[in-house]
Amino acid sequence: MFKAKVYVTYKPSVLDPKAEVIKTALTRMDYHNVYDVLNGKYFELKLTGTREAVEKQVDTICDQLLANVNMETYRFELEPITEDEA
């Protein structure tokens, strides 16, 4: 059993309006050393199967549902978990 931690963010070439608002607000709050802000989505999936099968399945899920591959990029981490943690 595995836990997949999925991180989805805009591609560098796409303007992220929420991140820009946050960056502007931080500047107004006198945090002038904040150079950049990255806003995104986070998902956790628990899956059963072999590591190879789970990696392939999570990649497909991200491509088909969790990320808009035209505007967003994603990465994920797999952690083995025991049935007690599920």
VOPAGU-2260 file (C-alpha; in pm, 1 decimal, decimal comma):
REM VOPAGU-2260
SITE   aa  ch    i         X         Y         Z
SITE  MET   A    0       0,0       0,0       0,0
SITE  PHE   A    1     125,6     347,6     -86,4
SITE  LYS   A    2      41,4     708,2     -16,4
SITE  ALA   A    3      90,3     936,6    -316,3
SITE  LYS   A    4     149,2    1303,6    -238,5
SITE  VAL   A    5      67,0    1501,6    -553,7
SITE  TYR   A    6     168,9    1864,8    -607,4
SITE  VAL   A    7      14,4    2058,7    -897,4
SITE  THR   A    8     132,5    2408,0    -996,3
SITE  TYR   A    9     110,7    2637,1   -1295,4
SITE  LYS   A   10     381,0    2605,0   -1557,8
SITE  PRO   A   11     640,7    2886,1   -1535,6
SITE  SER   A   12     508,8    3041,4   -1858,5
SITE  VAL   A   13     151,4    3076,5   -1719,6
SITE  LEU   A   14      52,0    3375,6   -1507,1
SITE  ASP   A   15     -70,5    3268,0   -1163,2
SITE  PRO   A   16    -312,6    3541,7   -1051,1
SITE  LYS   A   17    -358,0    3405,9    -696,0
SITE  ALA   A   18      16,3    3394,7    -641,5
SITE  GLU   A   19      50,2    3751,2    -771,5
SITE  VAL   A   20    -217,2    3872,2    -527,2
SITE  ILE   A   21     -40,5    3697,0    -240,4
SITE  LYS   A   22     295,0    3846,1    -343,3
SITE  THR   A   23     143,5    4196,0    -359,6
SITE  ALA   A   24     -17,7    4151,5     -16,9
SITE  LEU   A   25     311,2    4036,8     133,5
SITE  THR   A   26     484,4    4345,1      -4,9
SITE  ARG   A   27     215,5    4566,4     148,8
SITE  MET   A   28     278,1    4387,5     479,1
SITE  ASP   A   29     645,1    4494,7     455,1
SITE  TYR   A   30     779,5    4153,0     354,1
SITE  HIS   A   31     994,0    4305,2      81,9
SITE  ASN   A   32    1234,5    4011,3      63,6
SITE  VAL   A   33     972,3    3775,1     -84,7
SITE  TYR   A   34    1096,7    3728,1    -438,0
SITE  ASP   A   35     834,5    3490,4    -575,9
SITE  VAL   A   36     519,8    3304,8    -469,9
SITE  LEU   A   37     403,0    2972,5    -607,9
SITE  ASN   A   38      40,5    2874,2    -556,4
SITE  GLY   A   39     -81,9    2523,9    -620,1
SITE  LYS   A   40    -294,5    2226,0    -529,2
SITE  TYR   A   41    -208,4    1931,2    -307,8
SITE  PHE   A   42    -368,0    1586,1    -313,3
SITE  GLU   A   43    -311,0    1265,8    -116,9
SITE  LEU   A   44    -411,0     931,4    -263,6
SITE  LYS   A   45    -385,5     593,2     -94,1
SITE  LEU   A   46    -342,3     304,2    -335,0
SITE  THR   A   47    -267,3     -64,7    -329,7
SITE  GLY   A   48     -45,3    -250,3    -571,7
SITE  THR   A   49     318,2    -272,8    -666,6
SITE  ARG   A   50     529,6      41,3    -672,1
SITE  GLU   A   51     559,0      30,2   -1050,9
SITE  ALA   A   52     183,7     -14,2   -1104,1
SITE  VAL   A   53      98,0     259,1    -853,1
SITE  GLU   A   54     346,2     503,6   -1011,1
SITE  LYS   A   55     191,8     446,3   -1351,9
SITE  GLN   A   56    -161,5     480,6   -1216,9
SITE  VAL   A   57     -88,4     804,4   -1028,2
SITE  ASP   A   58      77,3     950,2   -1337,6
SITE  THR   A   59    -233,2     865,6   -1542,7
SITE  ILE   A   60    -466,6    1010,1   -1276,1
SITE  CYS   A   61    -268,1    1334,5   -1275,0
SITE  ASP   A   62    -273,6    1358,1   -1655,6
SITE  GLN   A   63    -644,3    1282,9   -1684,7
SITE  LEU   A   64    -795,6    1451,7   -1379,1
SITE  LEU   A   65    -581,4    1635,6   -1125,0
SITE  ALA   A   66    -378,7    1862,8   -1354,4
SITE  ASN   A   67    -460,6    2061,3   -1665,3
SITE  VAL   A   68    -153,5    1952,5   -1859,7
SITE  ASN   A   69    -182,8    2253,5   -2092,4
SITE  MET   A   70    -133,4    2500,8   -1806,6
SITE  GLU   A   71     -10,1    2302,8   -1508,3
SITE  THR   A   72     270,5    2072,4   -1414,4
SITE  TYR   A   73     273,3    1809,8   -1142,3
SITE  ARG   A   74     502,8    1593,5    -940,9
SITE  PHE   A   75     433,5    1323,3    -688,9
SITE  GLU   A   76     603,9    1128,4    -415,1
SITE  LEU   A   77     518,4     773,6    -310,9
SITE  GLU   A   78     548,7     659,4      48,5
SITE  PRO   A   79     494,0     301,2     156,6
SITE  ILE   A   80     232,5     276,7     429,4
SITE  THR   A   81     112,6     -10,4     645,2
SITE  GLU   A   82    -248,4    -120,4     674,3
SITE  ASP   A   83    -252,1      34,2    1023,9
SITE  GLU   A   84    -177,6     376,6     871,7
SITE  ALA   A   85    -447,1     342,3     605,1
